[in-house]
Structure formats: C-alpha cells, structure tokens
Amino acid sequence: MREQTAVQIGLRIEIRGQVQGVGFRPWVYTLATAAGIGGRVWNHAEGVTIDAFGPAEVLRAFAGTLAHPPAPTAHVDSIHCEPIPIERLETFRVVDSRAEGHRSPSIPPDWATCEPCLRELHDPADRRHRYPFSNCTHCGPRYTICRDVPYDRSQTTMAAFRMCADCRHEYEDPGDRRFHAEPNACPTCGPRLTLTDTAGRPLAGDPIARAAALLRDGSIVAVKGLGGFHLACDATSTAAVAELRRRKRRDEKPFAVMVATLADAERAAQLGEAERALLVAGERPIVLAERKRGSDTAIVPEVAPGNPSLGMMLPYTPLHTLLLAAVERPLVMTSANLSDEPMACDNTEALQRLATVADYFLMHDREIANRCDDSVARVIDGRAVVLRRGRGYVPTRLHLPRPVQRPLLACGAHLKNAFCLAQGNAAWIGPHIGDLETDEACRAFEESVERFQRFVGITPEAVAHDLHPDYFTTHYALERRDLEPVGVQHHHAHIVACMVEHGLAGPVLGLAWDGTGYGTDGTAWGGELLLVTPGRFERLATFRAVPLAGGDRAIRQVWRIGLALLDQAFDGDPPLDRLPAFAHIDRREIEQVRRMIATNFNSPVAHGVGRFFDAFGVIALGRTAARYEGQVAVELAGVADPSEDRAYGFDIESGPVGAVDVRPAVRAAVADILGGSSAATVSGRFHATLVNAGVEMVHAAAQHTGPLPVVLSGGCFQNARLVERLRHALAPRFEVFSHERVPPGDGGITLGQAVIADATVRRSRS
C-alpha cells in the first residue's frame, strides 16, 4: 500500500511575553529549520509573529515547543495559533521587524555577561579579548539602550555604531550566538572607553589600567555602567571611603560594594545557597548579607557603619569584570549623584554634576537611553526578596489577576519612589527613582513617566496617588487635567501590591507595618491590621499612637520619639538620667519637647511600627539621631540576639479600632537596660513582642472574619527576623504571604495603587 502524503497546512503563531532581545527569533529559526518547516518570524510592537508552513503534526509539535524558550531572560505569556493559506516555502527566515499592532513591549531587562562572552574576554586569541562592551543574544544591555519598540538595533543607542564585516556576519549567521544580537559590537566598530579628568580631557594609556591604578592610590572615579554612572573608590581604604562620604554628603548610609568573584563575597559575608544564587543570577542585584566578623577581605567598616549587613554585587558587564581584575580589591560602587538627586547617566551631565565629587571619569560613547539604578535584594525565610526594583528587573511585565478596565498610571510613594503603568492584564513597574525630596528628583520622575508611557505605548486615562496632600506625586496627579485622579490610602496599597503578586482576590487580613503613611483620619498610620479587598479596606487594629514633637524633625532626632514614649510609659517621670541616650541632650530641649507635646504644638501622632523601632533604639542602643530613613530600625534588628525568644508584655486597648499598647514593654526594656542586660537581649525581646502583638491582632480579627489568608507588607517586613518569626507563628492556622518580586517597602505600593484605582473606578461607574 502506498504511504499517504502528510497534510500540509499554514499556521500563524502569535507569541506574547518577554520575547524580544532574548534570542527568541534565532531559537525559533533553529527549531523550524531542524523540523523542515518553511516560513518566517518577525518582531513587532506586541511581541513576535511566526508564519509557519509544513505538515500539520510537525507544526503542532513546533507550536507546543515554543512555550519553553531556553534563554533565562525569555518568558512566554501566551501563544495563539490560527490557520493561514499555505505557501510553498523551502526555507525559514528571520525577516525585518514591523511597526504593527498595539504596543505591548516585550523588551527584557539588561542581563549580566554570560560565560561564553567572559571566556572570549579573557582569551588573548579572541578578537574581543579585553573588549569592555562584548555581548550576545544571552547577555548585555537591553532596556537601558532601547529608545522604542520593536526591539531592533535601529531603535537603540547602538544605531550610532555601524557593524563591521565580521560583526555583520555574526549578526546574520543563524548558527552564531550573536545572530540578531542588536548590541553586537567589537573593538573595530563598537563603543570605546575613555578615561578623563574633571575637565573631560582624555588621559593617555589603557583607560582600565590607569583607572585601576588611580583607585588603588585613593582616587574617586566615576564609572559609566549600563543604567548610569557609579562613584567608585577603594573599599579597603578608610580614607577613600571617608572622602567619598564627605563629597557625596552621605554621612552614614551604607555603600554597595562590588567584588570580583563569588569567593570574594564568601570571604566578606555569610552566604547560604539562596544568597549565592542571587549574586550570580543574570539580574545581578546588590545582595544584602550578614557581614562576617573578622573577615579577611579587609572591607572597611566605614562602608556600612553600624550596619551588620553588607550590600554586595558581582561584576555584570565586561567593563566591570576588567576593572575589578585590574584593581585587585573590592570597590565601593554607589550611584553617582549627590544625596537625593537622580543618578547621572549622560557624559556631559556627569562632568558637570560630579566635578566636585569625582577625580576622574571612566566613560564610553554608547548613550544610555533609560536611566536605571542597581536593584537590591536579600533572602528572607529562604526566599529571594527584591527590595529595590531597577536594573535586571525593569521593564519586566507583571501579570494582573484581573484586567484593568482603563489604562492607568500609579504615581507611587514619596520615598523610594517608583511608578506603575497598567493596561489590560499587564502592569509595568518603572525603574527606582528614589526620594522625591529635591527639584531634580521630581523632574526625573516626570521625565521617566513620560518616557515610560511612550515606551510601553500606554496613554493612561486615570491616575492613582497617595492621600497625603503635600506629596509631590499628589500635586502631580491632581495637575494632570487629562487624567481622572484617584486617591489611594498608603497601607491599603501595600497590602494589595502583595495580593497582586500572589494572585489573591481577597478578602485577606493584612498587617501593614512601616514608618509613616497618611491615614484616612489625617494621622500617620503604620502599625495596621486591615481587612482588605482590592476595592475596600477596613481598619481593624493598630498601635497606640506616639506624638512626634516637631513632626519630621522627630524622625531624624529620634530621641524625641524615645522621650515621648518613655513619658507615656512612666507617667511623665522616666529615669532619663540613667539612660545613655539622654546624657548629652540639653535639659532645656527636653522640656521644650515636653511642652510641645503637652500643648499639641506641631506634634502629630503616629501609629507606625517603624517609630517604635526608633524609640526602642533610643532605649537599647543609646541612639539619638538617624542619618537616613530606617537607620535605627536596621541597627536595632542587626544586634538582636538570635536565640532570644522571650517577649515583653503589652496590652490591647478595645474600641472600634483595637490598639496595641507597648507601654508595659517600654517599662520592661528600661528595667533590663538598667539591670545590665545587653542591647542584643532587649532587641531580641522587642522583636518577640512585635511578633506576639501581630499574632494576637490576627487571631482576634479571625474570630469575626474566619481564618483568611494573612498578607505582610510595608517597610518593616524587610526585616528578615520579623517576617520569619511572624510567618512561623501564624502558619499553623493561617496561610501567610509576603513579598518576593515586588518590594515590600514604598517602592512596591505603586502596583497596589494601580489595582485599587481600577477597582475604585469600576465601583464609581457601576
């Protein structure tokens, strides 16, 4: 019997997801060619489209394989197939991109240098030996060089560099790993490195070798990376670090450190498997890990004074790899700016803004299209948690469990700002901008929003903002006359952001603990237990308020908060003369603060758990001031005795909103300090007290709501000890969710704002 001929069909395959700039089309080409399929593949504004022709069974198997691309940066959200007329094609081709369809960018984040590129970098026989800008389809710049979509070289800042014959051959060869690698370049045709003085005059010699020598001699060098400039100095030199702090106006806030190898990181900090995996991941974030005592890396304490953790990262570009190898020591690598200003990313701008900070500039001529700061992550309860979302994570698209009805912009928080754009079932969190405390930072916010709107092709119709009337983002939202403004409560947004990340529809019980967030009653919330759905929330419990004499000044001069809580606990007569924090506070200042509180003069009340960290830091550590936001909380958590499980007592005041009263804990902590107990003991007991308080709040609420899922969100849940012990204490009865891909602090609330705004608009129109 004669064998039947296989039925030939045509299939159009539409693929959505992170499928551009990740070697997806070359992979499709290889699969199709191996299977004998004819057709073509191209990029466009929505993703990737394939026209494939061949036997029906072969095409079905081919389409099924496409859901699992091998590149770690690739991710397929959806595949849609539909029949098309058959074309008799003998070959499969990658064809030019098309500017068609609704824009739904699938550009990946920038990705750390891959192993094959590193091998070439160190191979004297390779034409890219020691070339600082080597890359391929699996690594290198993506988002930071992209001006528009679809992702093609002509749409990037690499358009200024015409490929030489050798690079063009690689780019067009389907068997080469640089096949359609848009940033492809070499020493002949690609970007070039220059070392200059502060006037922009080039210095003779090998730029990397000279920069390394200058760094070893104590100089501060501005280094242009992927998303902006770093300020680099010798992390083993007390004098160099101190000088950088003086010039950058950054007294005590920790600096990040770049080390050459994972072994160097191991010598400096306590690393588990999860920390090691984070350090070598393609996103290559700054990873917070506990510093080893007596480490032999010689990283000086001044890098992170008073902080038990180190923020470390490994090189993520060939330039960084070569520089770290040449300098032969860890380097401070901190964002190139003055405090509260945006990071410099343009050569001319850097020379102007950083002339009084840097001694030299290690620059290149590839423009940065999109500013993008380093991401920060840490391991909490065995899980990797992103604390700051920037390079390596932006512009990865996040899936929304429920599509938004209208395109939305969410402005984010005032501190640690990031914004969000949402359309359909997708949301994009923009790059970390930082604290909106200066005109420069506010301008950076506006420019970044405008650029990101163009990039993702979203024209928002509504804008979500915080309820605080004085925040820049609130004014910005209300002044956007083209958009419908929607005010969103800060802690509601915290909880919903975590709900979205885990696909929770609600209701949930949400513990929202942070320093400050504007409440619906006009006071500063931050110790909240909320009953939450995306559309509504109910405040069930909080912490008893403490007055902030002088408002924000009390957050900087934390002794004021300590005094207020001590006066509450001891009926106005605490043993201040026996507490070290008050030894050098002028008695007249103390009495002035007391009068302010007594007369309610500029003394707003606060419920935030972060403020209680400040107060107990005054008692246990003798701290009187915070040089940066969250400093006292970080230091108090850092000294906590890991074996201390005993908790102090507390009361819960009844009422429409229950209130945790920590005055008994304050009296017990003071007794411990006066009795000779260590700060480690007091901190351990304070943490245990907060855990018990959280558990009691949740259990009391569950008597009325039933055992709902529990969500932990807010800046206090960057504290690993607090998250781990709360989760374990609640786990026997409750399912507990905390952040992973979206920051638990203010950098993550923008996602919650977008989803709440959508629910609010739906309700108002129903």
URSUL-V58878 format. One record per helix or strand. SS is the DSSP state (alpha for helix, beta for strand). FROM is the first residue (numbers start at 1). TO is the last residue. If there is no record, write none. Layout:
SS|FROM|TO ; SS|FROM|TO
This chain:
beta|8|18 ; beta|20|20 ; alpha|24|35 ; beta|38|44 ; beta|47|55 ; alpha|56|65 ; beta|75|84 ; beta|92|94 ; beta|98|98 ; beta|107|107 ; beta|111|111 ; alpha|115|121 ; beta|136|136 ; beta|139|140 ; alpha|143|145 ; beta|146|146 ; alpha|153|155 ; beta|156|156 ; alpha|157|160 ; alpha|165|172 ; beta|193|196 ; beta|202|202 ; alpha|207|216 ; beta|221|224 ; beta|229|234 ; alpha|238|248 ; beta|256|259 ; alpha|262|268 ; beta|269|269 ; alpha|273|280 ; beta|286|291 ; alpha|301|304 ; beta|309|314 ; alpha|318|327 ; beta|331|335 ; alpha|347|353 ; beta|360|364 ; beta|374|374 ; beta|376|380 ; beta|383|388 ; beta|391|391 ; beta|397|410 ; beta|417|417 ; beta|420|429 ; beta|434|434 ; alpha|439|456 ; beta|462|466 ; alpha|472|479 ; beta|484|488 ; alpha|490|502 ; beta|506|518 ; beta|524|533 ; beta|537|543 ; beta|546|549 ; alpha|552|556 ; alpha|559|569 ; alpha|576|578 ; alpha|580|582 ; alpha|587|598 ; beta|603|606 ; alpha|609|621 ; alpha|631|639 ; beta|651|653 ; beta|658|661 ; alpha|663|674 ; alpha|679|705 ; beta|710|713 ; alpha|715|718 ; alpha|720|731 ; beta|736|737 ; alpha|746|765
